[in-house]
Amino acid sequence: MDTSVIEGGLNVTLTICLLMQGGKEVGSIIGKKGESLKKMHEESGAGINISLRNCPEWIISLAGPTNAIFKAFAMIIDKLEEDISGSMTNRMASNRPSITLRLVVTASYRGSLIGKGDCKIKEIRESTGAQVQVAGDMLPKSTERAITIAGISQSITECIKQIS
């Protein structure tokens, strides 16, 4: 996470790595001719960049003032939840679907996220209701670690706010 001060607040670049299968979820976020992505950018004010990788993972980068990033992130999570709900049977759709995603953070951030005696990560889990797991090993050929977050959209969004 890179930070700098800009007019109107803190400017943060947050990189989110979502596990996608065949790009279906990313395609939904982008929308036809990029319309969904453009709308998210215009409504949130965050810069949103999606890059393709040579594996089933895509990287979605959100940049801008923290309030814009959180709004864009919430819109992305809501879109994923909408897509999951649409694919569920009527009986299953009565419950809010659980969403799982991975964040990529610098390895040095792991200690401050977990906290002494795991107290910080426990507090985040309890206050948000999200399941949070921090990878012990770095990503291959990288100095970054993955954080896996699972839960309903509000839990994940609140978790992201606390992690950032």
PAZAPA-4460 file (N, C-alpha, C; in steps of 0.05 Angstrom, whole numbers, plus 32768, in hexadecimal, padded with zeros to 4 digits):
% residues 164
    n_x    n_y    n_z   ca_x   ca_y   ca_z    c_x    c_y    c_z   seq   type   mol
   8011   7FE9   8000   8000   8000   8000   8012   8019   8000     1      M     A
   800F   802A   7FEC   801E   8043   7FEA   800C   8059   7FF4     2      D     A
   8017   806C   8003   8007   8082   800D   8015   809C   8008     3      T     A
   8006   80B0   8004   800F   80CC   8002   7FF8   80DE   8009     4      S     A
   7FFE   80F7   8010   7FEA   8109   8018   7FE2   8119   7FFF     5      V     A
   7FC8   811B   7FF9   7FBF   812B   7FE3   7FAA   813F   7FEE     6      I     A
   7FA2   8152   7FDE   7F8E   8165   7FE7   7F75   8156   7FED     7      E     A
   7F69   815A   8004   7F50   814D   800B   7F54   8133   801A     8      G     A
   7F6D   812C   8020   7F71   8114   8031   7F88   8102   8028     9      G     A
   7F87   80EA   8032   7F9C   80D7   802E   7F98   80C8   8013    10      L     A
   7FAD   80C6   8003   7FAB   80B8   7FEA   7FB8   809D   7FEE    11      N     A
   7FA9   8087   7FE9   7FB3   806C   7FEE   7FAF   805C   7FD5    12      V     A
   7FC3   804B   7FCF   7FC0   8038   7FB9   7FBE   801D   7FC6    13      T     A
   7FA8   800F   7FC2   7FA3   7FF5   7FCE   7FA0   7FE2   7FB7    14      L     A
   7FAF   7FCC   7FB7   7FAD   7FB8   7FA2   7F9E   7FA0   7FAD    15      T     A
   7F8A   7F98   7F9F   7F79   7F81   7FA7   7F7C   7F6B   7F92    16      I     A
   7F83   7F54   7F9B   7F86   7F3D   7F89   7F6E   7F2A   7F8E    17      C     A
   7F5C   7F29   7F7B   7F45   7F17   7F7D   7F49   7EFE   7F6D    18      L     A
   7F43   7EE7   7F79   7F44   7ECE   7F6B   7F2C   7ECC   7F58    19      L     A
   7F32   7ECA   7F3F   7F1C   7EC8   7F2B   7F1F   7EAE   7F1B    20      M     A
   7F09   7EA3   7F13   7F09   7E8B   7F03   7EFF   7E92   7EE7    21      Q     A
   7F12   7E93   7ED5   7F0B   7E99   7EB9   7F04   7EB6   7EB4    22      G     A
   7F08   7EC7   7EC8   7F03   7EE3   7EC5   7EE5   7EEB   7EC5    23      G     A
   7ED4   7ED8   7ECC   7EB7   7EDE   7ECC   7EB0   7EF6   7EDE    24      K     A
   7EBB   7EF5   7EF7   7EB5   7F0A   7F0A   7EC1   7F24   7F01    25      E     A
   7ED9   7F24   7EF6   7EE6   7F3C   7EEC   7ED6   7F47   7ED5    26      V     A
   7ECD   7F36   7EC4   7EBC   7F3F   7EAD   7EA3   7F4D   7EB7    27      G     A
   7E98   7F43   7ECC   7E80   7F4F   7ED7   7E86   7F6B   7EE3    28      S     A
   7E9D   7F6D   7EF0   7EA6   7F87   7EFB   7EAB   7F9B   7EE5    29      I     A
   7EB7   7F92   7ECF   7EBD   7FA4   7EB9   7EA4   7FAB   7EAA    30      I     A
   7E92   7F98   7EA5   7E79   7F9D   7E97   7E7E   7F9F   7E79    31      G     A
   7E67   7FA1   7E6A   7E69   7FA3   7E4D   7E76   7FBE   7E46    32      K     A
   7E8A   7FBC   7E35   7E99   7FD4   7E2C   7EA4   7FE4   7E43    33      K     A
   7EA8   7FD7   7E5A   7EB4   7FE5   7E71   7EA1   7FF7   7E80    34      G     A
   7E87   7FF5   7E7B   7E73   8007   7E87   7E71   8005   7EA5    35      E     A
   7E72   7FEC   7EB0   7E70   7FE9   7ECD   7E88   7FF4   7EDB    36      S     A
   7EA0   7FEF   7ED0   7EB8   7FFA   7EDB   7EB9   8018   7EDA    37      L     A
   7EB0   8023   7EC4   7EAF   8041   7EC1   7E9C   804D   7ED5    38      K     A
   7E85   8040   7ED9   7E71   804A   7EEC   7E7D   804A   7F09    39      K     A
   7E8B   8034   7F10   7E97   8032   7F2A   7EAC   8048   7F2E    40      M     A
   7EBB   804D   7F1A   7ECF   8062   7F1B   7EC2   807D   7F1F    41      H     A
   7EAE   8083   7F0F   7EA1   809D   7F10   7E92   80A1   7F2B    42      E     A
   7E85   808D   7F35   7E76   8090   7F4E   7E88   8090   7F67    43      E     A
   7E9E   8082   7F66   7EB0   8081   7F7D   7EC6   8096   7F7D    44      S     A
   7ECF   809E   7F66   7EE5   80B0   7F63   7F00   80A3   7F66    45      G     A
   7F00   8088   7F69   7F19   8079   7F6B   7F24   8071   7F50    46      A     A
   7F3E   8070   7F4D   7F49   8064   7F35   7F48   8046   7F37    47      G     A
   7F3E   8039   7F23   7F3B   801C   7F23   7F49   8010   7F0B    48      I     A
   7F5C   7FFF   7F10   7F6B   7FF2   7EFB   7F6A   7FD4   7EFE    49      N     A
   7F64   7FC6   7EE8   7F63   7FA9   7EE8   7F78   7F9F   7ED5    50      I     A
   7F8A   7F8D   7EDF   7F9E   7F83   7ECE   7F9C   7F64   7ECC    51      S     A
   7FA2   7F59   7EB5   7FA2   7F3D   7EB0   7FBC   7F30   7EB8    52      L     A
   7FBB   7F19   7EC3   7FD4   7F0A   7ECA   7FD3   7EF0   7EBB    53      R     A
   7FE9   7EE2   7EBB   7FEB   7EC8   7EAD   7FE2   7EB1   7EBE    54      N     A
   7FCE   7EB5   7ECE   7FC2   7EA0   7EDF   7FA5   7EA8   7EE4    55      C     A
   7F97   7E98   7EF4   7F7A   7E9F   7EF8   7F76   7EB7   7F0A    56      P     A
   7F8B   7EC5   7F12   7F88   7EDC   7F23   7F8A   7EF6   7F14    57      E     A
   7F7A   7F09   7F1B   7F7B   7F24   7F0F   7F82   7F37   7F26    58      W     A
   7F8D   7F4E   7F20   7F93   7F61   7F34   7F82   7F7A   7F2F    59      I     A
   7F73   7F82   7F43   7F63   7F9A   7F42   7F70   7FAE   7F55    60      I     A
   7F79   7FC5   7F4A   7F85   7FD9   7F5A   7F72   7FF1   7F5D    61      S     A
   7F6F   7FFA   7F76   7F5E   8011   7F7C   7F71   8027   7F86    62      L     A
   7F6F   803F   7F7C   7F80   8055   7F85   7F70   806E   7F88    63      A     A
   7F78   807E   7F9C   7F6B   8098   7FA0   7F67   809D   7FBE    64      G     A
   7F58   80B1   7FC5   7F52   80B6   7FE2   7F44   809E   7FEE    65      P     A
   7F49   8099   8008   7F3F   8081   8015   7F20   807E   8012    66      T     A
   7F11   8095   8014   7EF4   8092   8012   7EEC   8089   7FF6    67      N     A
   7EFA   8091   7FE1   7EF4   8088   7FC6   7EFB   806B   7FC2    68      A     A
   7F12   8063   7FCE   7F1A   8046   7FCC   7F05   8035   7FD9    69      I     A
   7EFC   803C   7FF1   7EE9   802C   8000   7ECF   802A   7FF1    70      F     A
   7EC6   8040   7FE5   7EAD   8040   7FD5   7EB0   802E   7FBD    71      K     A
   7EC6   8030   7FAE   7ECB   801F   7F97   7ECC   8002   7F9F    72      A     A
   7EDA   7FFC   7FB5   7EDC   7FE1   7FBF   7EC1   7FD6   7FC6    73      F     A
   7EB0   7FE5   7FD4   7E95   7FDC   7FDB   7E85   7FD7   7FC2    74      A     A
   7E88   7FE7   7FAD   7E79   7FE3   7F94   7E82   7FC9   7F87    75      M     A
   7E9C   7FC3   7F87   7EA6   7FAA   7F7C   7E9B   7F92   7F8B    76      I     A
   7E9C   7F93   7FA6   7E93   7F7D   7FB6   7E74   7F79   7FB2    77      I     A
   7E65   7F8F   7FB0   7E49   7F8D   7FAB   7E43   7F80   7F91    78      D     A
   7E53   7F86   7F7C   7E50   7F7A   7F62   7E56   7F5C   7F63    79      K     A
   7E6B   7F54   7F71   7E71   7F38   7F74   7E5B   7F2A   7F83    80      L     A
   7E50   7F36   7F98   7E3A   7F2A   7FA7   7E21   7F27   7F96    81      E     A
   7E1C   7F3B   7F86   7E05   7F3A   7F73   7E08   7F23   7F5F    82      E     A
   7E20   7F1F   7F55   7E25   7F0A   7F42   7E22   7EEE   7F4F    83      D     A
   7E2C   7EEC   7F68   7E2A   7ED2   7F76   7E0D   7ECC   7F7C    84      I     A
   7DFE   7EE1   7F86   7DE1   7EDD   7F8C   7DD2   7ED5   7F73    85      S     A
   7DD8   7EE1   7F5C   7DCB   7EDA   7F43   7DCE   7EBE   7F3A    86      G     A
   7DE5   7EB2   7F42   7DEA   7E96   7F3A   7DE0   7E81   7F4F    87      S     A
   7DD5   7E8B   7F65   7DCB   7E79   7F79   7DAE   7E71   7F74    88      M     A
   7DA6   7E5A   7F7E   7D8A   7E53   7F7C   7D79   7E64   7F8F    89      T     A
   7D5F   7E66   7F8B   7D4E   7E77   7F9C   7D51   7E70   7FB9    90      N     A
   7D53   7E57   7FC0   7D55   7E4F   7FDC   7D6F   7E59   7FE8    91      R     A
   7D85   7E57   7FD9   7D9F   7E5F   7FE2   7DA1   7E7E   7FE3    92      M     A
   7D93   7E8C   7FD1   7D95   7EA9   7FCE   7D8A   7EB8   7FE6    93      A     A
   7D7A   7EAB   7FF7   7D6F   7EB9   800E   7D85   7EC1   8022    94      S     A
   7D9C   7EB3   8021   7DB2   7EBA   8032   7DC6   7ECB   8022    95      N     A
   7DD3   7EDE   802F   7DE7   7EEE   8022   7DFF   7EDC   801B    96      R     A
   7E09   7EDD   8003   7E1F   7ECC   7FFB   7E39   7ED5   8008    97      P     A
   7E4A   7EC2   800D   7E65   7EC8   8017   7E77   7ECD   7FFF    98      S     A
   7E88   7EE1   8002   7E9B   7EE8   7FED   7EB7   7EE3   7FF9    99      I     A
   7EC9   7ED8   7FE8   7EE4   7ED4   7FF1   7EF6   7EE3   7FDD   100      T     A
   7F09   7EF2   7FE8   7F1D   7EFF   7FD7   7F38   7F00   7FE4   101      L     A
   7F4C   7F07   7FD5   7F67   7F0A   7FE0   7F72   7F26   7FDB   102      R     A
   7F7E   7F31   7FEF   7F8C   7F4A   7FED   7FAA   7F43   7FEC   103      L     A
   7FB9   7F54   7FDF   7FD6   7F51   7FDE   7FE2   7F68   7FED   104      V     A
   7FF2   7F62   8002   7FFF   7F77   8012   801D   7F71   8014   105      V     A
   802C   7F85   8019   8049   7F81   801D   804D   7F6F   8035   106      T     A
   8062   7F5F   8033   8068   7F4C   8049   806D   7F5A   8063   107      A     A
   8078   7F72   8062   807D   7F81   807B   8064   7F8A   808A   108      S     A
   804D   7F8B   807B   8034   7F93   8087   8027   7F7D   8099   109      Y     A
   8030   7F64   8095   8024   7F4D   80A3   8024   7F51   80C1   110      R     A
   803A   7F59   80CD   803C   7F5C   80EA   8029   7F70   80F5   111      G     A
   8026   7F87   80E8   8014   7F9C   80F2   7FF7   7F94   80EE   112      S     A
   7FF1   7F83   80DA   7FD6   7F79   80D6   7FCE   7F65   80EB   113      L     A
   7FE0   7F53   80F1   7FDA   7F3D   8104   7FDA   7F48   8121   114      I     A
   7FEE   7F58   8127   7FF1   7F63   8142   7FFE   7F50   8156   115      G     A
   8006   7F5A   816C   8013   7F4A   8180   8000   7F36   818B   116      K     A
   8008   7F1C   818B   7FF6   7F07   8195   7FDD   7F04   8184   117      G     A
   7FDE   7F0B   816B   7FC7   7F0A   8159   7FB0   7F1C   8161   118      D     A
   7FB4   7F2F   8173   7F9E   7F3F   817D   7F91   7F50   8168   119      C     A
   7FA0   7F5C   8156   7F94   7F6E   8141   7F83   7F5E   812E   120      K     A
   7F8D   7F48   8124   7F7D   7F38   8111   7F64   7F2C   811E   121      I     A
   7F66   7F25   8138   7F4F   7F1B   8146   7F3A   7F31   8149   122      K     A
   7F43   7F49   814F   7F31   7F60   8151   7F22   7F66   8137   123      E     A
   7F31   7F64   8121   7F25   7F69   8106   7F10   7F53   8100   124      I     A
   7F17   7F3A   8106   7F04   7F24   8101   7EEB   7F28   8111   125      R     A
   7EEE   7F2E   812B   7ED7   7F31   813D   7EC5   7F49   8136   126      E     A
   7ED2   7F5F   8130   7EC2   7F78   812B   7EB5   7F78   810F   127      S     A
   7EC0   7F6A   80FC   7EB4   7F6A   80E1   7EA4   7F51   80DB   128      T     A
   7EA9   7F3B   80E8   7E9C   7F22   80E1   7EA8   7F14   80C9   129      G     A
   7EBD   7F20   80BE   7ECA   7F14   80A7   7EDF   7F00   80B0   130      A     A
   7EE3   7EEC   809F   7EF9   7ED9   80A4   7F12   7EE4   8097   131      Q     A
   7F28   7EE6   80A6   7F40   7EF2   809B   7F57   7EDF   80A0   132      V     A
   7F66   7ED9   808B   7F7E   7EC8   808E   7F95   7ED6   8080   133      Q     A
   7FAB   7ED8   808E   7FC3   7EE4   8083   7FD7   7ECD   807C   134      V     A
   7FDF   7ECC   8063   7FF2   7EB7   805B   800C   7EBA   8069   135      A     A
   8017   7EA4   8072   8031   7EA4   8080   8048   7EA7   806C   136      G     A
   8044   7E9C   8054   8059   7E9E   8040   8054   7EB4   802C   137      D     A
   8069   7EBE   8021   8067   7ED3   800C   805D   7EC6   7FF2   138      M     A
   8050   7ED6   7FE1   8048   7ECD   7FC7   8060   7EC5   7FB7   139      L     A
   805E   7EB2   7FA5   8075   7EA9   7F95   8083   7EC1   7F86   140      P     A
   809D   7EC2   7F88   80AD   7ED6   7F7A   80A4   7EF2   7F82   141      K     A
   809E   7EF6   7F9B   8093   7F10   7FA4   809B   7F16   7FC0   142      S     A
   8098   7F2F   7FC8   809C   7F38   7FE4   8081   7F3F   7FF0   143      T     A
   806C   7F33   7FE5   8051   7F39   7FEF   8044   7F20   7FFA   144      E     A
   8030   7F24   800A   8020   7F0E   8016   8003   7F12   800F   145      R     A
   7FF5   7EFC   800F   7FD8   7EFD   800A   7FC8   7EFD   8024   146      A     A
   7FB3   7F0C   8024   7FA0   7F0C   803A   7F86   7F02   802E   147      I     A
   7F7B   7EED   8038   7F61   7EE2   802F   7F4B   7EEC   8041   148      T     A
   7F37   7EF8   8036   7F20   7F02   8045   7F06   7EF6   803A   149      I     A
   7EF6   7EEC   804C   7EDC   7EE0   8044   7EC6   7EEA   8056   150      A     A
   7EAF   7EEE   804A   7E97   7EF7   8059   7E83   7F04   8047   151      G     A
   7E6F   7F10   8053   7E5B   7F1E   8043   7E67   7F3A   803C   152      I     A
   7E5B   7F47   8029   7E67   7F60   801E   7E6D   7F75   8033   153      S     A
   7E5B   7F7A   8046   7E5F   7F8E   805B   7E77   7F86   806C   154      Q     A
   7E79   7F6D   8073   7E8F   7F64   8084   7EAA   7F68   8076   155      S     A
   7EAB   7F61   805C   7EC4   7F64   804D   7ECB   7F81   804A   156      I     A
   7EB8   7F92   8044   7EBD   7FAF   8041   7EC8   7FBB   805B   157      T     A
   7EBB   7FB4   8071   7EC4   7FBE   808B   7EE0   7FB3   8092   158      E     A
   7EE5   7F9B   808B   7F00   7F8F   8090   7F15   7F9E   8080   159      C     A
   7F0F   7FA5   8067   7F22   7FB4   8057   7F28   7FCF   8063   160      I     A
   7F14   7FDC   806E   7F18   7FF5   807B   7F2B   7FF3   8093   161      K     A
   7F27   7FDE   80A2   7F38   7FDA   80B9   7F55   7FD1   80B2   162      Q     A
   7F57   7FC2   809D   7F72   7FB9   8094   7F82   7FD0   8089   163      I     A
   7F74   7FE1   807A   7F82   7FF8   806D   7F8B   800A   8082   164      S     A
***
